């Protein structure tokens, strides 16, 4: 087995089977990410009775740890040398701890509030470490396996389709699961599914190229940060990415509250709203793949952010689940573009950096990007806590919330994401690389 892994190196374009297997990694990683983002605040506040402020503080600690881990793991991965490559060993080691820790987030023992917060912090710390080790190294393989905008636009399609299917199961399917078999049952089912897909992807699609030693030579830590933050393409990109990912995170966190307290529907009907977004995003990925091949990564990304930002304002109006689902169809078109294009643009930045510095530093760029973008978790938690507390939300009141709660939730699901999208669009407008490759 170790000899086979050592000998698996990519010299030409990946095969269709390798592309699909690599793309399968998008399913479990997004399943875990979106389930956590969409329901962890709701679970700990509504079902466990933890005050929103305490949950926000725990989420901030989670976001800070995850952010710090990203650049450290990325830089170490770039400098790592084994017969099996730079990335593959990290991924193989981290898969089992990742899925186990994810399950335990939703399976706390009976504890007082302080104990629940401690449980959350400890389990999520393990989850964060394993997640960064696995997902960052998978992401760093993407620009290495696919080398041109044409290859990346086509090669990213199966990965993002798998990712959206993971989002559908993780966010639209999760309410149906916890309604029928409870939160612990949901955790076991989703974790088992994640393990199967990660093993398939690892065995069939995670293959490294033989990077020339001169191009993969380790760079000093100070130089890593200096070159990264001095890159005039990376800075507007990463700030724009932070904004749009915060917009998505806020929507996902707000939708369970929106369904129950604004639309006055059953919790399980959140699946309809989330499904409308992500099922629409699947065909839109193919659309945005064609757009970026005919224009440029910058132009396509600006268009997708504009579509997303305008569409989310529609959540201000609906009074029924069906009307809100129709808004979600428009939102899904923009989400599909963001999923397809953000990594294509970052890969273009990495190529430009390699041409100027002589070093291929996928780990460093994805790590620093992760460091900044993880701020979306903190911003999401702050927005949710501020809106819920400011509008007078009280979990003890059940469905009998004051009228101000409806207004606050609609603000959180529509106006706040639109504002973040506007800031993100301005950042991407300043992105200087306007060529296709």
N, C-alpha and C positions, 0 to 999 in steps of 0.2 A: 504493500500500500504506500509506504513512504517513498519507494523508488518510483512508483507511478506518478505520485504527486510531484516529485522532483523533476521528472522528465516532461511533465505537461507544461510546455511553454508555447506561447503564441508567436508565430513569425509572420503570418499573413492576416488577412481579414478573418474575423471569427465566422464559423459556420452558422447556419440557421439554428441548429440544435443548441449550439453554445450560446447564441444570442438569446434564445428563449429561456434556457436554463438560468443564465445570468439574470435575465429580466424577472424570473420567478422570485428573486430576493426582494423585489418591491412589495410583494404581497404580505409577508409576515412583518416586515419592518413598518409598513404603513398601518397594518392592522393594529399593532401595538401602540404606535405613536398616536393615531387618531382616537383609539379607544381611551387611552390615557388622557389626551387633551380634552376630549368631549365630555367624559363622564367622571373623572376623578374628583373634581370640585363638587359636582352634583351628588356623587355617592357619599363623600365624607360630610357634606353639609346637610343634605336632606335625609339620608338614610341612617347615618351614624350620629347626627345631631351635633357635629363640631361647628363652632361659630365660624362664620366666613372669614373673620380676621385671622384666626389661627390657621385656617387652611391656606390663606394667602401667604402668611409668613412661611409655612412649610413649603409652598410652591416656589417662593423666592429662593429659599435655601436649595431646593432641587435645581432651579434654574442656574444659580451661581455655580454649584458643583459641576453641572453638565457643561456649562460654558468654559470653566477652567480646564476640564478634562480634554476638550476638543483640540486646542492647539498643542497641548503636551503629547497626546496620543498621535496626532498628525506628524509632528516633528520627529518623534521616536520612530514611527513607521517609516518615514523617508530614510532614516539612518540605519534601519534594520537590515541585516544581511544573513540569509540562510540559504541552503541548497534549494529550498522550496519557494524562495522569493521573499519580498518585503511584506506583503499583505496577507498571504494565505495562512500562515501560522496563527496570526492574531484572530482571524475569523473562526478557524477551527476550534480554538481554545474557548472562545466566548459564547458560542451558540447555546450550550446547555444552561450555564448560569443566567443568561439573558431570559430565556423562556420561563425558568423557575421563578426568578425574581418578579417578572411580570405577573405571574399567577398570584403570588403572595400579596401583591398590592391590594387585591380585591378579597383577600381571605384573612382579615385581621381577627385575632381572638377577641373575646369579650373583655374590654378594658375601659377604664375611665378616659375622659378626654385627653389628659396628659399622656396616658399610655398609648392611645391611638396616634397621637402626634409623633411620639418616639418611634412607634412601629413604622409609621409612614416614612419618617426620615431615614431609618436604617435600611428598610427594604428598598426604598427608592434610590438610596446611595448605591446599593449593589446593582440595581437595574441600570442606573446611569452609567456606571463603569463598564458593564458588559455591553450596553447599547452603543456607547461611543466606540469601544474597541471593535465591535462587529460592523456597525453601519458606516463608520468613517472609512474603514479599510475597503468595504464594498464600494463606497462612493469613489474612493481614490482609484479603483480599478477602471471606472467608466472612461475617463479620458485617455487612459493607457491602452485599453482594448480597442476603442473606436477613435480613429485619428483625424478625421476630417468632419466638417459640419454635415456633409452629406451622410457619412457613416453614422454620426451621432444622432442626426434627426431620425434616421430609419431604425438604428439600434435601440434608441430610447423608447420607441413606441411600445414594444412588448413589456418593457420594464414598467412604464407608467400605466399601461392597462392593468398589469398585475397589481400595481400600487393602488389603483382606484378600486379594484375588486377587494383589496385588503381594507380600504377605507369603508367600502359598503358593508362588509361583514363586521368591521370593527365599530362603526358608528351607527349604521342603519340596522345591522343584525344584532348588535349587542342589546338594545332594549328588548327585542323579542326574546332573546336568550335569558336575560335576567328576569323578565316577566314570567317565563315558564319554568326555569330550573334554578332561579336564584343567582345571586352574584358569585358565590363560590363555584357553582356549576358552570356559569359563563366563563369564569377564569380558567377552569380546567379544559373546557372545549377549545377555547381560543388558543391557549398555550400549546395544546397538542397539535393543532393545525399549523401553528407557527413553526414548531419543531420539524414537521414533515417537509414543509416548503424550504426551510433553511438548509436541511440536509440535502435535498434534491439540488438546490442551486449551488451549494458548495461542491458537490461531487461532479456536476455536469457543466457548470458555466464559469466558475471562478478560476480563470487562467491568466497568468501574468506574462507579459512580454519579456524578452531578454533585453533589458535596458542597458545600453553601453555604460560601462563604469564611469566614464567621464561625465555622462549626463545624469548619473544618479549619485554622484559623489556627495558625501555628507557636507552640509553647510553649517557654519557656526550658528549657535542659537541667536546671537545678536543680529547676525546678517539675515537670518530667517525673518525676524520681525521687521527689520529695516526695509528689506526688499518688498515684503508683503504690503506693509502699510504705506510705502512710498509709491506703490503701483497706482497710477492715476486712473486705471480702468477698474481696479478691484474696489477702491474705496466707495465710489458711487454705487457700484453693483451691490456690495454687501449691505450698505445702508438701505438701498431700495428693497433688497431681499428681506431685511428685518421688518420693514414696514408692511409688505404684502403678506408675509408669513404671520405677522401679528394680527392682521385683518382676518385671515383664515382661522387662526386660533381663537380669536374673540367670538367669531360666528359659531364655531363648534361648541364652545363653552356655553354660549347663550341659548342655543336652540332647544336644549331640554327645558330650560326655564320658559322660553317663548311658547313652546307647545302647551305646557301645563298652565301657565299663569296669564298668558296673553290670548292664546287661542282656546283655552279651557277645554283641551282635548286630553285623552288618555296618554300616559307616558309612552306607551308602545307606538303611538302614532308619530313619534319623532323619527321612526324608521322611514316614513314616507317622505318627510322633508329632506333628510340626509340622502336617501336613495335618489331623489330627484336631482340633487346636485351631482352626485358621483356617477350615476348611470348616464347622465347627459355628458359628463366630462370624457367618457370613453370614446365616443365617435369624434368629439372635438379634438382629441389628441392627434388623430389622423389629419384633421383639418389644419392644425397649427404646425404639424410636421411639414405639410405641403407649403404653408406660408413661409416658414423659415428657410426652406430650400430655394424659394423663389425671391426672397428679399434678403434679409440679414437677421442675425440673432437679435440685434438691438431693435430693429423696426417691429419684428414680430412680438417681442416682449412688451414694448410700449402699447401695442394694440391690445394685447391680452389683459394688461393691467387696466386699461381704460374700460374695456367691456366688463370686467369684474367689478370695478368701482361703481359704475353706473347701475349695474344690475342689483347690487345689494341694497340700494335705497328702496327697492320695491318691498322689502320686508316691513316698511312702516305701515302699509295699508291693510294687509289681509286680516280677515276676522274668522277665516276657516282654514283647515289644513289643506284643502284642495287649492285654494288661492295661493297659499304660501308655497305649495309644491310647484305651482306654475312659475313663481318667482325663482325658485330653486333651479328650474331648467335654464333660465338665463344666466344665473350665477355659475352653473356648471360649465358653461361654455368658457367663461373666463378662468375658472379653476383648471380646466384641462390645459389651457395655454400656459399657465404658470407651472404646472407640473412638468410639462414637456420642455419648457424653454429655460428654466433657471439653471439647470445643470449644463445645458448646451452652452449658455453664455459663460458660465464659470470655466468650462473646459477651454473655451476660446481665450480666456484670460491666462490660463495655465500655459497654453501653447505660446502665447506672446511673451510670457515671462521666461520660458525655456529658451526662446530664440534670443532673448537679450542677455540672460545670465549663464546659459549653458547647463542649467540644472533642471531636472524634472522634479517638481515639488508638489505633486498632487496632494500628498498628506498634509503639508503645511497649509495649502490654500483651503482645502476642505476643513481643516482643523480650525483655522482662524475664522472662516465663514461660520462654522458651527458655534464658535465662541460668541460671535456677535448675534447670530440669529437666535440662539437660545434665549436671548433677551426677550423674545416674543412670549415665552412662557411666563416670565416675570411680569411683562406688560399685561398679558391676558389676566393673570391673577389679580393685579392691581385694579384693572378695569372692572372685573367681576365683583371684587370686594367693594370698590367705591360705589358702583351702581346699585348693588343689592342693599348695601347699608344705607346709602343716601336716599334710596326710594322707600325705605321703611320695611324691607323684606324681613319676615320673621318665620322661620321654619316651623315654629310651634303652632302657627295659625293655620297650617295646612293650605287648603285652597282659598281660604277667606282672607286674602291679602288686601291691603288698601289699594285704591285705584292708582296711586302713584307708582306702584310696582309695575303695572302694565306699561306705563310711559317709559319708565327706566329701562325695562327689558327691550322695548322697541328701539330705544336709543342705542343700547348695547349691540343689538343684532344688525342695525342698519347704518346709523349715522357714524358711529365710531369706526367701523370697518371702512366706510367710504373715505373718512378723513385720512386714515392710514394709507389707503390706496392712492390718494392724491399726493401725499408725500413721497410714496414709492415711485410714482410716475415721474415726478420732478427729478428724483435721483437717477432713474434710468435715462432720462432725457440728457443728463450730463455724461453718460457713458460714452467714451471717446472712440471705441472700436466699431467702425461702421461697415467693415467688409464682411463677406460671407464666411471666410475662414480666418 
